[in-house]
Amino acid sequence: MIILVVNAGSSSLKYQLINMDDESVIAKGNCDRIGIDGHLSHKTSDGRAIDEPCNFPTHSEAFSRLVEALTTGDAAVISSMDEISAVGHRIVQGAEVFTKTTLVTPEVIDKIEELKELAPVHNHGHALALWACTKVMPNVPQVAVFDTAFHQTIPQKAYMYGLPYEDYEQYHVRKYGFHGTSHRYVTAELAKIMGKDLKDLKVVSCHLGNGSSITAVQNGQSVDTTMGFTPLDGVLMGTRCGAIDPSAVTYVAGKHGFSTGDMDTYMNKKSGLLGVSGKSSDWRDITAASESGEKRALLARDMLVYDIKKDIGAYAAAMNGLDAVIFTGGIGENAPNCREMVCTDMEYLGINFDKEANDFKGELRKISAPDSKVEVWVIPTNEELLIARDTLAMVTGK
């Protein structure tokens, strides 16, 4: 069975075509700059590629071009879209409406669109992609996999904010958590690697990239996570400030004369590693600058490491113990220095770090010593594969 996985943003449409017989990627690509000028990058598993400007006024044209890339020309991999059995979509925000993977209907698309107020950058683009896919492939089942669904097991004491309860009842203000698909994938992989039932493990999963979140997973369920009502909360990120005193927000907005929209942009796009360092939002640039003695870059680096370390300790306390820590995401998988700094001086928690084992990038590997009470692993995430697996299960009932 062949499944198409779609990950739509406000101006992009990423995709992977996966053969579920062996879970191999047949082709993948991205329709980028939708509504601007348009660009397609497409690559097959045997190395054939397309890299060209395209006219993408909307997601509908982008999806049509995706179909052409897969079925026609020198980089085609299937003869027609009839060979695709189902389409799986990553949806960022499902709120309390969608608590599990869901078969897509027109009513579901409308509801995803309604939730755009909670995820304005993402959900509108998801809805557009769903409608575009419905138009081009009207008889192929579509499945929605929600990033927030994994975190619906977080207890109320952990997801509620100290605002008047009416704000939760009327405006649905609460912690939702994100990166759920990634956290669910890597924790399941960890259990297989360790040869244990995930329900018997207490795990802290660190998804670290331009956007980062730390999640506590106990008995196979998310019990707390650092991202909150939006992906802005939690640890310091590439351009996001992470958790700060709410009064600092109103104070800074007043000093700059910002509107609420201005302040939202300031915290999401101009803060984090970029704002503190004045240099870059990229961990690699921050590392290079800090090693050359740039004090603000060094400060930004140390702030992120401190945030991660602190959250691991907090979640170990919340779960009354810890069996393993996972590093994943762009930084988690490819920044040995970040992993080492986070795991240094964590012996009290049972982590005996192996510096030599940690000297690598982008592989699945254990980086704790054999006698470490708490195991530490690097596990490359694969959200697309998990979406494909969920889609397969939904359409086959298995």
C-alpha angles and dihedrals in degrees: 000000000000120000129189115215117203127193109184127190131182092277104009142063116199120188146180129194109212131191102217093197088079100001091243123154110242096184140340138188151142134248099207137184094029110186091017114065104308135232134196126205115180130169133180127214090252094054104262111139148185121205112169146129115261138182107250109166089162142002089266093066090043092054091048090053090048088056091050092050092052097044109029141040132026094315097049117134103179132035096228141353088254086083089067111089099191145350122231119202129199109223118189102202125037095151113192091318098075113039097163143021108301138200108241121245130163088261091054091051091050090051092049087053090050090055092058089101087070093046108020095168094053119021098060089054090048091053092048091051092048092053091046091051091047090053095049098036105027096163099045116096116243125205128199119214112192124213090208096051095082090058095053088095092066107117119247093248088062101041100044124091125217093251122114108292090239090071088062094044097045105028102023093236108172141110111289103169126211141216085059094144091054095045091048092050098048096043091051090049090050092055091052092048093049092045092234139119109260088224088067095054137086108206138175110206116200113198102187124182138104082316115035136190136173119211133192111217118191125172088357093302134105108248099172140356137185101234111080139179086346134008088264095084128084130032126014110276140187097284101349122095097217121206115357137158107282089223089060087060095054092041095052092043089054094048092051096038090238126171117222089263092050091051092047090055091045092055096040103039109021105037135064119058089346096051096044097043098037082213116080146328091229118099091216091057091045091052093049093047094047091050089053090054104260102154099205092051089050090050092050091049093049093046092056093046091048092050092052094045092049093050093050089054093046093051092047086056092047092052094041091237145009134237102176147001122213127202117200141147128063096308096031092054100037109031111078091173092058092049092048094049092048093050097043115107092013096117090113087065093050099261116138103182123210108213094187093051089051095061100105144073136230101003138113105253143142112243101182124091119261091252094049111127090208115047119222120204139180108216119177109228123234109188093165093058092050090050089051091049091050090048092050091050092048097050096040098037091230 
